[in-house]
Each structure stands twice: as C-alpha cells, then as structure tokens.
Amino acid sequence: MNPYGSELRIKTPEGITFAFALAGPVSRFLAWCIDLAAVGAAVTLLASVLKIANAISLDVSRALLVISYFVLPIAYGIGAEWFWRGQTLGKRVLGLRVLDAHGLKLRFPQIVIRNLLRAVDALPACYLVGGVACFLSRRAQRLGDFAANTIVVRHAALPAPDLAQLTPVKWNSLREHPHLEARLRNGVTPAEARLALGALLRREEFEPGARVALFAALAAHFKKRVVFPPDAVENITDEQYVRNVVDVIFRVRKPDLGAHGTGQHPKEKNIAMPA
C-alpha cells in the first residue's frame, strides 16, 4: 500500500515537497476504454480505405489490416502522449497525465517503452496483467510504467492563484520592457510557472538558508530564459525577481484609457494557472 494513500510525495534537496494524486486502476481502465474506442474508429476507417486495395491484391489488403490492429494502438499511444505531454484522448477526458516517476519531464524513450509493453499488460484480456500490477503497486504502476519509470496522476484543473498575497502593490521593473515581458510569458513552461508560484506561496515554510538558495536558483533560471536590461534587475533580491516573474506570467495588463485615452495606470486581472 502507498504510505501516502492516493498521493505520491517527492521531496527536493531544497526541502520542497510536491504531492501528486495517483490515478487508480478504475480511472485508468475507463481512460483505456475511451482510447480503445478511438483506435477502433481509426481501424474501421483504415479498413474502408484498404477496400480499395482489394482490387489489387486481397492478401495484401488483409495483411495490412491485420498489421494495423497491432501497430495503430501503439502508434496512437506514443503519438498522443508525446504531443499532448503525457495524455491520450481518454486521459484528457478523465483528467489523467503520465509523468516521470520523480516528477520530471516525460522523455520520449519512456513513452515508447511504456506503450510497447501494453501488449504484455493487456494479457490475457482487458488489461488483466496491468490491472493486477496497478493494484499491487505502491505507485499504481502497470508493467509498462515500471519499465519506463513513469506514473499516472490526476491532472486536476487548478484555480486562479490569489496574487494579492504574492505581489503587493509595488513597482515591477520588468513591466517597463513589454517586448521582453511578452517573451518571458511565452517562453516559460506551465511546470516552471507552477514551481515559481509554489515557492512563493510556501516561502515561509523554508529554512532561511534553503529559502535563499531556492530563490537564487529560480532567479538564475529565469534570467537565462530572458535577459532584461541591467536597470530592470539590479538592486532587487532574487526573491523579488521571482515575484516579478510570477506577476508577469499570471497577470495580463489591460490598459485603462480613461476619459481622454491617455492610459494612465494599467488594470490587472488574474488569469488561471496554465495546465
């Protein structure tokens, strides 16, 4: 049994703990049913197309159809999980996502391995082997997950953060460079944005040394992403720089034109955290 119940907790060297809600065998089976329907529709469509090949060779047409029964499910799983970052159609509908077992970014070889081993997990029928492995696994992993070192988590939509507690009314020097501000917003991944936001929300929980080291690392990372002029970054602490970055990412400026259209002070509104 998982000592954390339905959660997997990962603690970083900086003392930050991330909790992932693990997906159980039932939700994963339902997602697989949706994916099976999608693959079945694709195979049916392919069979209709291959009828044209019957005029050339009936044996070739049948051979291609049989091969498609084995190739399409694997190709579908690999393609969908790569382009949708760990999700297939069924997982998107059920709110599930595949992650590296350590919470890191999913790599392409992991996707290939876990999908190739679906043939084993599906034995003898209806994913019986994979389902038993999920029930017995501490992390609800099937054999393909063990081999690829992956987990499946619930990917619930997060509410918009309360930025008032993170960014008190003060001047954000990054806002003085709109083109670099836009480049930063577009260049930061959702995972990086959530990490920076989480660090600010939990900043009081860290030991002083760990807090300084964490925000120094985060600030250095974001400074490499987009280089702002020295006058925009000097004389502010690493924590304040990360705070400014979070403000740029999660707030969208909307100019208040006023009576004469002069745009004196921008109004800001919260936006939902990226999924």
Buried (B, 14 or more C-beta within 10 A) or exposed (E): EEEBEEBBEEEEEBBBEBEBBBBBBEBBBBBBBBBBEBBEEBBEEBBEEBEEBEEEEEEEBEEBBEEBEEEBBBBBBBEBBBEBBBBBBBBBEBBBBBBBBEBEEBBEEBBBBBBBBBEBBBEEEEBEBBBBBBEEBEBBBBBBBBBBBBBBBBBEEEEEBEBEEBBEEEEBBBBEBEEBBEBBBEEBEEBBBBBBBBBBBBBEEBEEEBBBBBBBBBBEBBBEEBEBEEEBBEEBEBBBBBBBBBBBBBBEEEEEEEEEEEEEEEEBEBEEBBE
